[in-house]
């Protein structure tokens, strides 16, 4: 199979108004899902802590969400073609909302493990199809900027989520019901989309996994981002404590990383509309590697350290935006759904592998093990992109 030429998918048509409705609806849905995820993660973790669940076992149940994603997402292209994208999105919103109510109704560790597997499958499907909608409907000349706006909205959704727990608390029905209701509001944007808009037709010409080989610079960007982002969120506080800073300062390191993620996406997306996206991916990968490797130079100075982490968070997030824009420029229709599925799958693999990898860095190299592990992952990605550029140089 060869890469499809850049062209508007038949699902979007020539109507700019319809394309805008599709994009806004998809962004709204994913933002709501992002908010709900950032609520349910700590909510379930706190509840299992009250049960006295060992941390390792609690972590394994969380990992099952990623397993559900990996096992189910490869079937999404064919399901979308058979049932229709809009109907499949609505179904998965209902499943995700129902599961959050089920968490409250059946407080059992092993049942929750099965529920988290199912939640990972439903949420992964929503990400694949929403990103497909955005990719297919975006004007090719502004695709990078639109992807940047999408990534910014998603990052804001993740940042807003924990605030909901301040309102509902972390016990009783309220937080679960509020999360379910939030997910169900994602059904409202679907009314903006016509019955046949942004659909897919036919079967993909290659398996989902094969798109890793067809577009390694884009898909491996997702793997890298998943590993660094989730690894940073879990290990940066520990890194800060080992630096000798108080808990509040250690937690602020995560905030600095997240703020950079929010601020960089739209500028980098704008740049991706004007330059060879693979060269941007290479430049971002190399720059992020150097920044991660430079963190030890700040010594025990907190604010320079936090400033570098903000830059690092922005560059890591930019890999997702530019990688997704690059992927979207190469494939259309069902092939684009499959390519997005591969993108989401690798992001999930990174999410599962990042925390233990950065944790191993702490164990092996002490205080500076986290930035060393980050630099290693980012450096490997930059090398792969460099070889890809050399082997297949081509204009964007």
C-alpha positions in Angstrom: 0.0 0.0 0.0 1.2 3.5 -0.8 0.2 6.7 1.0 -2.9 8.3 -0.3 -2.6 11.7 -1.9 -3.8 14.7 0.1 -7.4 15.4 -0.8 -10.7 16.1 1.1 -12.5 12.9 2.2 -15.8 12.3 0.6 -17.4 12.6 4.0 -16.7 16.3 4.4 -17.7 17.5 0.9 -17.2 21.0 -0.3 -19.4 22.7 2.3 -17.3 24.9 4.6 -20.1 25.2 7.1 -20.5 21.5 7.4 -16.8 21.0 7.9 -16.7 23.6 10.6 -19.6 21.9 12.5 -17.8 18.6 12.3 -14.6 20.1 13.7 -16.3 22.0 16.5 -18.3 18.9 17.5 -15.3 16.6 17.5 -13.3 19.1 19.6 -16.2 19.5 22.1 -16.6 15.7 22.5 -12.9 15.1 23.0 -12.6 18.0 25.5 -15.4 16.6 27.5 -13.8 13.2 27.5 -10.5 14.7 28.6 -12.3 16.4 31.5 -13.9 13.2 32.5 -10.7 11.2 32.3 -8.9 13.7 34.5 -11.7 13.3 37.1 -12.1 9.5 37.0 -8.4 8.7 37.2 -7.8 10.3 40.7 -11.3 9.5 41.8 -10.9 5.7 41.3 -7.3 5.8 42.7 -8.5 7.6 45.9 -11.4 5.1 46.4 -9.1 2.1 46.0 -6.7 3.7 48.5 -9.6 3.8 51.0 -10.2 0.1 50.4 -6.6 -0.5 51.4 -5.7 -1.8 47.9 -1.9 -2.3 47.4 -0.5 0.4 45.1 0.8 -2.1 42.6 -2.5 -3.8 42.3 -4.3 -0.5 41.9 -1.8 0.5 39.2 -2.4 -2.7 37.3 -6.2 -2.1 37.2 -5.4 1.3 35.7 -3.2 -0.3 33.1 -6.1 -2.4 31.9 -7.6 0.7 30.4 -4.6 0.9 28.1 -5.0 -2.9 27.3 -8.6 -2.4 26.4 -7.6 0.4 24.1 -4.9 -1.6 22.4 -7.1 -4.7 21.8 -10.2 -2.8 20.7 -8.9 0.1 18.6 -7.7 -2.1 15.7 -11.4 -3.0 15.0 -12.6 0.6 15.0 -12.1 1.3 11.2 -14.3 -1.7 10.2 -16.9 -0.9 12.9 -17.0 2.7 11.8 -17.5 1.7 8.2 -20.2 -0.8 9.1 -22.2 1.2 11.7 -21.3 4.8 10.7 -19.0 7.1 12.6 -21.8 9.2 14.2 -23.6 6.1 15.6 -20.4 4.5 16.9 -19.4 7.8 18.7 -22.9 8.0 20.3 -22.7 4.4 21.4 -19.3 4.8 23.0 -20.4 8.0 24.8 -23.3 6.0 26.3 -21.0 3.2 27.3 -18.4 5.5 28.9 -21.1 7.3 30.9 -22.8 4.1 32.0 -19.5 2.6 33.2 -18.9 5.6 35.5 -22.2 5.0 37.1 -21.4 1.3 37.3 -18.2 2.1 39.2 -20.3 3.6 41.9 -22.9 0.9 41.9 -20.5 -2.1 42.1 -17.6 -1.2 44.3 -15.5 -4.3 43.7 -11.8 -4.3 42.7 -12.1 -7.1 40.2 -15.3 -5.8 38.7 -13.6 -2.4 38.4 -10.7 -4.0 36.6 -13.1 -5.3 33.9 -14.9 -1.9 33.8 -11.6 -0.1 33.2 -10.8 -2.4 30.4 -14.1 -1.5 28.8 -13.6 2.2 29.5 -10.3 2.1 27.8 -11.9 0.6 24.7 -14.7 3.1 24.6 -12.5 6.2 25.2 -9.9 5.0 22.7 -12.6 4.7 20.1 -13.8 8.2 20.8 -10.3 9.6 20.4 -9.7 7.7 17.1 -13.0 8.9 15.6 -12.9 12.4 16.9 -9.4 12.9 15.5 -10.5 11.4 12.2 -13.3 13.9 12.0 -11.0 16.8 12.7 -8.4 15.5 10.2 -10.8 14.8 7.4 -12.8 18.1 7.8 -9.8 20.4 8.2 -8.7 22.6 5.4 -5.3 21.1 4.3 -3.7 24.6 4.4 -4.7 25.1 8.0 -4.6 21.5 9.2 -1.7 22.0 11.6 -3.2 25.0 13.2 -6.6 23.2 13.7 -4.8 20.3 15.2 -3.0 22.7 17.5 -6.4 24.2 18.6 -7.7 20.6 19.2 -4.6 19.7 21.3 -5.0 22.9 23.3 -8.7 22.2 24.0 -7.8 18.7 25.1 -5.0 20.0 27.4 -7.4 22.5 29.0 -9.9 19.7 29.5 -7.4 17.7 31.4 -6.5 20.7 33.5 -10.1 21.6 34.3 -11.1 18.0 35.3 -9.7 17.9 38.9 -11.6 21.1 39.7 -14.8 19.2 39.4 -13.7 17.0 42.3 -13.4 20.2 44.4 -17.1 20.8 43.8 -18.5 17.2 44.1 -16.0 15.8 46.6 -14.5 12.3 46.1 -17.0 10.2 47.9 -20.6 9.1 47.3 -22.6 9.2 44.1 -22.0 12.8 43.2 -18.6 12.6 41.5 -19.5 9.5 39.5 -22.9 11.0 38.4 -21.3 14.3 37.5 -18.7 12.6 35.4 -21.3 10.5 33.6 -23.5 13.6 33.0 -20.4 15.4 31.6 -19.8 12.6 29.1 -23.4 12.5 28.1 -23.4 16.2 27.1 -21.1 15.0 24.3 -24.2 13.8 22.6 -25.4 17.4 22.1 -22.6 18.3 19.6 -23.6 15.3 17.5 -26.8 17.1 16.6 -24.7 19.6 14.7 -23.5 16.9 12.3 -25.6 15.7 9.4 -26.5 12.0 9.2 -23.9 11.3 6.5 -21.2 13.8 7.4 -17.7 12.7 8.2 -18.5 9.0 7.5 -16.2 6.4 6.1 -16.7 4.1 3.2 -15.2 0.7 2.4 -12.4 -1.2 4.2 -8.9 0.0 4.9 -6.2 -1.3 2.5 -3.9 -2.3 5.2 -3.9 -3.4 8.9 -3.8 -0.8 11.6 -0.4 -1.9 12.7 1.1 -1.5 9.2 0.6 2.2 9.5 3.4 2.4 11.9 5.7 1.3 9.1 4.0 3.5 6.5 4.3 6.7 8.7 6.8 6.1 11.4 7.7 9.8 12.0 4.0 10.5 12.9 3.0 7.4 14.7 6.2 7.1 16.8 5.6 10.7 17.8 2.5 9.5 19.6 4.5 6.7 21.4 7.1 9.3 22.5 4.5 11.8 23.7 2.6 9.1 25.7 5.7 7.9 27.4 7.1 11.4 28.3 3.7 13.0 29.3 2.4 10.3 31.5 5.8 9.5 32.9 6.3 13.2 33.7 3.0 13.5 35.5 3.7 10.5 37.7 7.5 10.8 38.3 8.2 14.6 38.3 6.8 15.0 41.8 9.1 12.3 43.1 12.0 13.9 41.2 11.1 17.2 42.9 11.1 15.7 46.4 14.5 14.1 45.8 15.8 17.4 44.7 15.0 18.5 48.3 12.0 20.8 47.4 8.7 20.8 49.4 5.7 18.8 48.2 4.0 21.9 46.9 7.0 22.9 44.8 7.4 19.3 43.6 3.7 19.3 42.4 4.3 22.6 40.6 6.8 20.9 38.3 3.9 19.0 36.8 1.9 22.3 36.4 4.9 23.9 34.6 5.1 20.9 32.2 1.3 21.1 31.6 1.3 24.9 31.0 3.9 24.6 28.3 1.8 21.9 26.7 -1.1 24.3 26.5 0.8 27.3 25.2 2.8 25.6 22.4 0.2 23.7 20.5 -1.4 26.4 18.3 1.9 28.2 17.4 3.5 24.9 16.5 0.5 23.9 14.5 0.7 27.2 12.6 4.3 26.5 11.8 3.4 23.0 10.7 1.2 24.5 8.0 4.2 26.3 6.5 7.2 23.9 6.7 8.0 20.3 6.1 6.3 18.6 9.1 8.9 15.8 9.3 11.6 18.4 9.6 9.6 20.1 12.4 9.3 16.8 14.1 13.1 16.3 13.9 13.8 19.8 15.2 11.3 19.5 18.0 12.7 16.1 19.0 16.3 17.3 19.0 15.4 20.5 20.9 13.4 18.5 23.5 16.3 16.1 23.9 18.7 18.9 24.6 16.4 20.6 27.1 15.9 17.3 29.0 19.6 16.7 29.0 20.2 20.3 30.3 18.0 20.0 33.4 20.9 19.0 35.6 22.6 22.3 34.8 20.0 24.2 36.8 21.2 22.5 40.0 18.9 23.2 42.9 17.5 26.4 41.4 13.7 25.8 41.3 12.5 28.4 38.9 15.0 27.8 36.1 14.2 24.1 36.5 10.5 24.8 36.2 11.1 27.1 33.2 13.0 24.4 31.3 10.2 21.9 32.2 7.6 24.3 30.7 9.6 24.5 27.5 10.0 20.7 27.5 6.2 20.2 28.0 5.5 22.5 25.1 7.8 20.7 22.8 6.7 17.3 23.8 3.0 18.3 23.2 4.0 19.8 19.9 5.1 16.3 18.7 1.5 15.1 19.1 0.1 18.1 17.2 2.6 18.0 14.3 2.6 14.2 14.2 -1.2 14.1 13.9 -1.1 16.8 11.2 1.5 15.0 9.3 -0.5 11.7 9.5 -3.6 13.5 8.4 -1.9 14.9 5.3 -1.1 11.4 4.0 -4.2 9.3 4.3 -8.0 9.7 3.6 -11.2 8.0 4.5 -11.0 4.5 6.1 -7.2 4.6 5.7 -7.2 7.8 7.8 -9.3 6.1 10.5 -6.8 3.2 10.6 -3.8 5.6 10.7 -5.5 7.4 13.6 -6.1 4.1 15.3 -2.4 3.3 15.0 -1.6 6.8 16.4 -3.9 6.3 19.5 -2.6 2.7 20.0 1.0 3.8 20.2 0.1 6.7 22.5 -1.4 4.1 24.8 1.7 1.9 24.6 3.7 5.0 25.6 1.4 5.7 28.5 1.9 2.2 29.9 5.6 2.2 29.4 6.5 5.8 30.3 6.0 5.7 34.1 8.0 2.5 34.8 10.8 3.7 32.4 11.2 7.0 34.2 10.8 5.3 37.5 13.7 3.0 36.5 15.7 6.1 35.7 15.2 7.3 39.2 16.2 3.9 40.7 19.3 3.6 38.5 20.6 7.2 38.2 19.1 8.8 41.3 17.9 12.4 41.3 18.6 13.1 37.7 17.3 9.8 36.4 14.0 11.3 35.2 15.5 13.9 32.8 18.1 11.3 31.7 15.3 8.8 30.8 13.4 11.6 29.0 16.4 12.6 27.0 17.0 8.9 26.1 13.4 8.4 24.8 13.4 11.8 22.9 16.9 11.2 21.4 15.9 7.8 20.1 12.8 9.3 18.4 14.9 12.1 16.9 17.3 9.6 15.4 14.5 7.6 13.9 13.0 10.7 12.2 16.5 11.7 11.0 17.0 8.3 9.3 13.4 8.5 7.9 14.2 11.9 6.3 17.4 10.6 4.8 15.8 7.4 3.5 12.7 9.1 2.0 13.2 12.9 1.6 10.1 14.5 0.2 8.3 17.8 0.4 5.4 18.2 2.8 
